[in-house]
Each structure stands twice: as structure tokens, then as C-alpha cells.
Amino acid sequence: MDETSLTPDLFHGLAELESTARGLTPHRLPAWVRRQFPDGQLMSMEAQPSGVRIVFRTAATALELVTHAKRVAYRGADRPRGGIDTFVDGVRASSDELTGGDVLEVDLLTGAMTPHGGPDHTTRLALPGRDARVEMWLPHNESIEIIALRADAPLRPDIRIQPAWMHYGSSISQGSNATMPSEIWPAIAARSADVDLRNLGFGGSAFVDPFIARLIRDTPANLISVKIGINVVNLDAMRLRTFVPAVHGFLDTIRDGHPDTPLLLISPLFAGIHEDTPGPGAIDPASIGSGQVRFLATGTRGDTANGRLTLRVIREALHDVVGRRTDDANLHFVEGTDLYGEEDAAALPLLDGLHPSPEAHRMIGERFSERVFGPGGSLRQAQWPSR
């Protein structure tokens, strides 16, 4: 098999590629953001290529993708490995769980960190041997270096133009607790609607940051969605007085570059621990070593008189934000509890108290697609401007 040059036009859903000693690392945030605010949590999340795909056309019969993963594992509370999902002409052809790679093992009780090295991973595929569109979804929960892409026939970029959807959110949008990268809820919605996803879901890092608004402002898109609230609560990051102006400013900055693009504001999904109890959130120490880590809220239930934020308070605030921006005909609102509400939590519980199960990811993605992209949806593709 011949090795393919890994040019940027083979990649969808990322900001840039960084050259490394092994190969290339995909980044979801550009270098100027990483220089401006090199926060450890955000840097770890942006390097996990949630929503990033390698997309090409080929008549090959065989293909190999060689990667090297890097991840953090928590002793007594580790999560399943990441993977690479491959679709051929829109049909799933392979779901390949990663092996090897480098891991930093963290003991949550002592804080001790132990590094371990491991080998590269090779994803091997049998392809139909006719001209076909191949889409490889990279892992949503581990960072990787791409070392080589080999095939027994030439690969060329896919030139089909899809409507571009840019989405901003938290670990739920990044895909926490989903088992494979094409099964995170934004990917399910994007594949259902046949749109080109740019996922700006960052675990533990959706804080209405101005540099994210600038990035969205300067990036071409046909639809923009912004889902905020849970991280602000579980870090106890703001009070109501600062949160509301921050949201207005975030939307104002986006509008500087996208004055007429459909813009969707999404309030938080249901999460019982923070519905009426402010943050900060924490790991329940009793759950460590149980096989299922759980989170809890450490604030005082009902303590909102001085502007402390709960999910209910944030939903009311976001309703008010949209209500006051009546001059923006292309601003829309989706109530997060319509995507995952209290009754859904009873049927499909948040196993760790914060993040949807794989089944709930599918339900959320399907509901979003129906309510937003579907024939009766608020933002049908026919309404979208061209890029």
C-alpha cells in the first residue's frame, strides 16, 4: 500500500494540524487561543478531536490508519477507551477501539500520577474497490497523533459541499459517556441532517469565554448553536449579575461576524444534582473504586438569593436574554429539558450524575435533529444561507 500525504483538505471539523515528531496532531482550537489561555483542562479537551473526521474518496480495497493515542486514566474510575468509526457512503463499516498509546494514570485519592508508554495503533479496513466516500471519525475522548494513512489506491479530498454547523458546549457536547465518536449526540444529529459538524464541545470548559466567541465570529458557518450553563454552575464560576452580560457579549461578538446566520441558544439539560443546588461540583469520594464514579453538588440547596446559579436560574436567565434581543429575527431558543428532561432522567439516568448514557446521547441527538433540522424544525436547511 502507498502512503497518502496528510493534507489539511482531508480533514473536517478542526482548526489546524500540528506537526509532531511522530506525525500530526489535530487541534480543535487554533494556536492563538492555545497561546492566549493555555489552561490545562481546556488544552486537554481541545486536543481530543471530538467531531473531527478524515474524509476522502477512493477506489481502494484496503486501507490502514496508524495513530498513537494519549490519555489520562483515573485509578478506580477509568472510562472506556476511545475509538475510530468509519463510514463508507454513509454506512458504518467499522468501529475500532483504540489500543496502546501513552497513558497518565492518576490516583484520585492520593493525587499520584504515573506515566505509561504503549505502542501505536493501526486501524485496518476492507473497502469496496469502487469509487466511494470514506469518513473516519476520530476519538472524542483521547488525543491522538496521526502517523500514517495508507491505501492500495489513490485518495482524494471529498469536494461535496455540506451546510456547516458550528456547535459550542460542555463535556456533554464533547461526548462524555458516549462509547464511540460517531455516537456523541452532535454527531448523531449531524449525520441525520447530513451537515458538516464543527464541534466546540469542551469538557469542563464551557464558560462563555470571549476567545471562543471570537473564533465562532471568524469561522464560516450556516448554523451556529450555543449550549451553556452546566459548567458555569458546577465550577461556581459566576453570579447572575456577571453571567447575563457575559451571554449577551458572547452573542454580540458572534453577531459581529454572522449578522444574519441562524443562531441557536440552548439551555442546560436536566441534571438533578444542580437543578436547585449551586456548585461547585465534586467527585463523590464514596464512588471512587466502585466502577462508576459519581459527581455531587457541594453548594447549599436553594441558595440563590445573592445571585448563586443553579440550572433552573440559568434557564430563566437565558429565556430572558432571548426575550430582550427582539431585534434579532434569526436568534432561536431550544429548552434543554426538551432534549433531556426529568422524566428522561428517570428512564435513562445520568449514571455519574452529570453525563448522559450512550442511549441518552442517541435520544438527545435524534430529538435535536427533529426539532432543529427536521421538516417541522425551527431551522430547516432551506432557510440557511450559503457559505
C-alpha positions in Angstrom: 0.0 0.0 0.0 1.1 3.6 -0.7 1.2 6.2 2.0 -1.0 9.2 1.5 0.1 12.8 2.1 -2.0 14.0 5.1 -3.0 17.4 3.8 -5.5 19.7 5.6 -8.2 19.3 2.9 -8.6 15.6 4.0 -9.8 16.8 7.5 -13.2 18.2 8.5 -14.2 19.8 11.9 -10.8 21.0 13.2 -8.9 24.3 13.5 -5.5 23.1 12.4 -2.9 20.3 12.3 0.3 20.5 14.4 3.4 18.7 13.2 5.0 16.4 15.8 7.9 14.0 16.0 5.5 11.1 15.1 3.2 12.8 12.6 0.2 15.2 13.0 -1.9 16.2 16.0 -5.4 17.6 15.2 -6.4 20.7 17.2 -10.0 21.9 17.7 -8.7 25.4 18.8 -6.2 27.5 16.8 -2.7 28.3 18.1 -3.6 31.9 19.0 -6.2 30.6 21.5 -3.8 28.0 22.9 -1.2 30.7 23.4 -3.6 33.2 24.9 -5.1 30.9 27.5 -3.2 27.6 27.9 -5.4 26.3 30.7 -4.6 22.7 31.4 -8.2 21.4 31.3 -9.1 23.3 28.1 -5.9 22.2 26.4 -6.5 18.6 27.2 -10.1 18.8 25.9 -9.4 20.7 22.7 -6.7 18.1 21.7 -9.3 15.4 21.9 -10.7 15.5 18.3 -14.4 15.2 19.1 -16.3 15.6 15.8 -13.1 15.7 13.7 -13.1 13.4 10.6 -10.8 12.3 7.9 -12.9 12.4 4.7 -11.9 11.3 1.2 -12.9 9.4 -1.9 -11.1 6.3 -3.1 -11.5 3.1 -5.1 -9.2 1.3 -2.7 -9.9 -2.2 -1.4 -7.6 -1.9 1.7 -6.6 0.9 4.0 -4.6 1.4 7.1 -4.6 4.4 9.5 -1.8 4.4 12.1 -2.3 6.5 15.2 -0.8 7.0 18.6 -3.2 7.9 21.4 -2.6 9.9 24.6 -5.0 9.8 27.5 -5.5 10.3 31.2 -6.8 7.4 33.2 -8.2 7.6 36.8 -7.4 4.6 39.0 -10.7 3.2 40.3 -12.7 5.5 38.0 -11.4 4.9 34.5 -13.7 5.2 31.4 -13.8 3.1 28.2 -11.2 3.7 25.5 -11.7 5.9 22.6 -12.2 4.6 19.0 -12.3 5.4 15.3 -15.6 5.0 13.5 -15.6 4.6 9.7 -18.5 5.1 7.3 -18.4 4.2 3.6 -21.0 6.1 1.5 -22.8 6.9 4.7 -23.0 3.3 6.1 -21.0 2.3 9.1 -18.2 0.0 8.0 -16.1 -0.3 11.2 -15.9 0.7 14.9 -12.4 0.2 16.0 -11.5 0.6 19.7 -8.0 2.1 20.3 -5.2 0.1 21.9 -1.8 1.0 23.2 -0.7 4.6 23.3 0.5 6.7 26.2 -1.5 7.0 29.5 -1.0 9.1 32.5 -2.6 7.2 35.4 -3.9 9.4 38.2 -4.8 8.2 41.7 -7.8 10.3 42.7 -7.3 9.5 46.4 -3.6 10.5 46.6 -3.1 12.6 43.5 -0.1 10.5 42.4 0.4 10.4 38.7 2.2 7.5 36.9 3.0 7.6 33.1 3.0 4.5 31.0 4.0 4.2 27.4 2.5 2.0 24.7 2.6 1.1 21.1 1.0 2.7 18.0 -2.5 1.5 16.9 -3.4 0.5 13.4 -7.0 0.7 12.1 -7.4 -1.7 9.1 -10.3 -1.6 6.7 -11.5 -3.6 3.8 -13.1 -1.2 1.2 -15.4 -2.0 -1.7 -12.9 -1.3 -4.5 -15.2 1.2 -6.3 -15.3 5.0 -6.0 -16.7 5.6 -2.5 -16.8 8.3 0.1 -15.0 7.3 3.3 -15.4 9.2 6.5 -13.3 8.3 9.6 -14.4 9.8 12.9 -11.5 10.3 15.2 -11.8 9.7 19.0 -13.9 12.1 21.1 -12.2 11.3 24.4 -8.5 10.8 23.7 -5.9 12.9 21.9 -4.1 11.2 19.0 -1.2 11.7 16.7 -1.8 10.6 13.1 1.3 8.8 11.9 0.3 7.4 8.5 -2.6 6.8 6.2 -2.0 4.0 3.6 -4.2 2.6 0.8 -3.9 0.4 -2.3 -5.4 3.1 -4.5 -5.1 6.9 -4.5 -7.1 9.0 -2.0 -8.5 12.4 -3.0 -10.4 15.1 -1.0 -14.2 14.9 -1.0 -15.4 18.1 -2.7 -19.1 17.7 -1.8 -20.3 20.8 0.0 -22.4 20.3 3.1 -24.0 23.0 5.2 -21.7 23.9 8.0 -22.9 23.6 11.6 -20.8 25.0 14.4 -21.7 23.9 18.0 -20.4 25.1 21.3 -20.9 23.3 24.6 -19.6 21.3 27.5 -18.5 17.7 28.1 -22.0 16.6 27.1 -21.4 18.1 23.7 -17.9 16.7 23.5 -19.4 13.3 24.1 -18.6 12.2 27.7 -20.0 8.7 28.4 -20.6 8.0 24.7 -18.9 4.8 23.6 -17.7 5.8 20.1 -17.0 9.1 18.3 -20.0 8.9 15.9 -22.3 8.2 18.8 -22.0 11.6 20.6 -25.2 13.5 20.3 -23.9 16.3 18.0 -22.6 13.6 15.6 -25.9 11.7 15.6 -27.7 15.0 14.8 -25.2 16.0 12.1 -25.2 12.6 10.4 -29.0 12.5 10.4 -29.2 16.0 8.8 -26.2 15.5 6.5 -24.3 18.6 7.8 -20.6 19.3 8.3 -20.1 19.4 12.1 -17.5 21.6 13.8 -17.8 20.6 17.5 -16.6 23.1 20.1 -17.8 21.0 23.0 -15.0 21.1 25.7 -15.3 19.0 28.8 -15.4 21.2 31.9 -14.6 24.3 29.9 -17.8 25.9 28.5 -17.5 29.2 30.4 -18.8 31.7 27.8 -15.2 32.6 27.0 -14.7 35.6 24.8 -12.0 33.9 22.7 -14.5 31.2 21.8 -16.9 33.9 20.6 -14.2 35.4 18.5 -13.4 32.0 17.0 -17.0 31.5 16.1 -17.3 35.0 14.7 -14.4 34.5 12.3 -15.4 31.0 11.1 -17.8 30.4 8.2 -21.0 28.6 9.2 -24.5 28.1 8.0 -25.8 27.4 11.5 -24.4 28.2 15.0 -25.6 26.7 18.2 -24.5 27.6 21.7 -25.3 25.4 24.7 -24.2 26.9 28.0 -24.9 26.6 31.7 -23.8 23.3 33.4 -20.1 24.2 33.6 -20.8 27.7 34.9 -22.8 26.0 37.7 -20.5 23.1 38.6 -17.4 25.4 38.8 -19.4 28.0 40.6 -17.8 30.3 38.1 -20.2 33.3 38.0 -23.1 35.0 39.7 -26.3 36.0 37.9 -25.0 39.6 37.6 -22.0 38.6 35.6 -23.5 35.6 33.8 -26.2 37.5 31.9 -23.9 40.3 30.5 -21.4 37.6 29.5 -24.0 35.8 27.5 -25.1 39.0 25.8 -21.5 39.8 25.0 -20.9 36.3 23.7 -23.8 36.6 21.3 -22.9 40.2 20.3 -19.4 39.0 19.3 -20.8 36.2 17.2 -23.2 38.6 15.5 -20.2 40.9 14.6 -19.2 38.2 12.1 -22.5 36.4 11.5 -25.2 39.2 11.5 -27.8 37.0 9.8 -26.7 33.4 10.4 -29.3 31.3 12.3 -28.1 31.3 15.9 -29.5 28.8 18.4 -29.2 29.3 22.2 -29.7 26.0 24.1 -30.4 26.0 27.9 -29.0 23.2 30.1 -30.2 19.6 30.0 -31.7 18.3 33.2 -29.1 17.3 35.9 -30.7 16.6 39.3 -27.7 17.4 41.4 -27.6 21.1 40.2 -31.3 21.8 39.5 -31.7 23.6 42.8 -28.2 23.3 44.3 -25.4 25.6 43.3 -21.8 24.4 42.7 -19.1 23.8 42.9 -19.4 20.2 41.9 -17.1 17.5 43.1 -16.4 13.8 42.7 -18.2 11.8 45.3 -15.3 10.1 47.2 -17.5 7.2 48.1 -17.8 6.3 44.4 -14.1 6.0 43.8 -13.2 2.4 43.2 -16.8 1.4 42.8 -16.6 1.1 39.0 -18.8 4.1 38.5 -17.6 7.5 39.6 -20.4 9.9 40.6 -20.5 13.7 40.9 -22.3 15.7 43.6 -23.1 19.4 44.3 -21.3 20.9 47.3 -23.4 24.2 47.5 -26.4 24.8 49.7 -29.7 23.8 48.2 -31.9 26.9 47.4 -29.0 29.3 48.0 -29.8 31.7 45.1 -30.7 34.9 46.9 -27.3 36.5 46.3 -27.1 35.5 42.7 -25.8 32.0 43.1 -26.5 30.0 40.0 -28.5 26.7 39.6 -29.7 25.2 36.4 -33.2 26.5 37.0 -31.9 30.0 37.5 -29.8 29.8 34.3 -32.7 28.6 32.2 -34.8 31.5 33.4 -31.9 33.9 32.6 -31.4 32.5 29.1 -35.1 32.8 28.4 -34.8 36.5 29.4 -31.7 37.0 27.3 -33.6 35.8 24.2 -36.7 37.8 25.1 -34.6 41.0 25.3 -33.0 40.5 21.9 -36.2 41.1 19.9 -34.3 42.8 17.1 -32.6 39.5 16.1 -35.0 37.6 13.9 -32.5 34.8 13.4 -31.9 34.1 17.1 -33.7 31.0 18.3 -34.1 29.1 21.6 -34.2 25.5 22.5 -35.1 24.4 26.1 -32.5 21.9 27.1 -35.1 19.9 29.1 -37.0 19.3 25.9 -33.9 17.3 24.8 -33.3 15.6 28.1 -35.7 16.3 31.0 -36.6 15.0 34.4 -38.7 12.2 33.0 -35.9 11.2 30.7 -33.5 11.1 33.7 -35.8 8.6 35.4 -35.8 6.3 32.3 -32.2 6.9 31.2 -30.3 8.1 34.3 -27.2 10.1 34.3 -25.0 7.3 35.6 -22.4 9.6 37.1 -24.9 12.4 37.9 -23.8 14.7 35.1 -23.3 12.9 31.7 -25.8 11.1 29.5 -25.5 7.4 28.8 -24.9 6.2 25.3 -28.6 5.6 24.9 -29.4 9.1 26.1 -26.8 10.6 23.7 -28.8 8.9 20.9 -32.1 10.2 22.1 -30.8 13.8 22.5 -29.2 13.7 19.0 -32.4 12.4 17.4 -34.6 14.9 19.3 -32.3 17.8 18.3 -32.2 16.8 14.7 -36.0 16.5 14.6 -36.6 19.8 16.4 -34.0 21.8 14.6 -33.2 20.2 11.2 -36.3 18.2 10.5 -39.3 19.2 8.2 -41.0 20.9 11.1 -37.9 22.1 12.8 -37.1 25.6 13.7 -34.0 25.8 11.4 -34.7 23.8 8.3 -31.8 23.7 5.9 -33.8 25.6 3.3 -33.5 28.6 5.5 -29.7 28.5 5.8 -27.6 31.0 3.9 -24.9 29.6 1.6 -21.2 29.7 2.8 
